[in-house]
Amino acid sequence: MKYTFDILGVSPILYFFNQQQERKEQKYKTGVEYVAAYKCTLDALIQSVENVPNYRGWDLDAAIDTVVNFWVNNSDSIKYWKERLKDAGSENLLVGRVANVKSLKAEFENLLDKNR
């Protein structure tokens, strides 16, 4: 299984929590997870991915390798988001998305179909 990871932005803690609750209530489960960390560090992002529920059937080592590869290959983006998180203050989280590539593609196609 192939995975993808990206940092999406910075979010207030309460907003992220509410979004996660709404996603849990959806009947349609995807292979896409939104993760968050209080710090913009590789360790914090890995820990957030390790907390993804086991029911996905994911290869956790491969998903973590994807996060590590993102970290190694995107230093400018990481610096940018580290500063944005710092500017936002302690009541905010760094938000990322880890996904099975096929599931992410299906979710994007589903969003496009809804907009037609």
Buried (B, 14 or more C-beta within 10 A) or exposed (E): EEBBBBBEEBBEEEEBEEBBEEBEEEEEEBBBBBBBBEBBBBEBBBBBBEEBEEEBEBEEEEBBEBBEEBBEEBEEEBEEBBEBBEEBEEEBBBBBBBBBEEBBEBBEEEEEEEEE
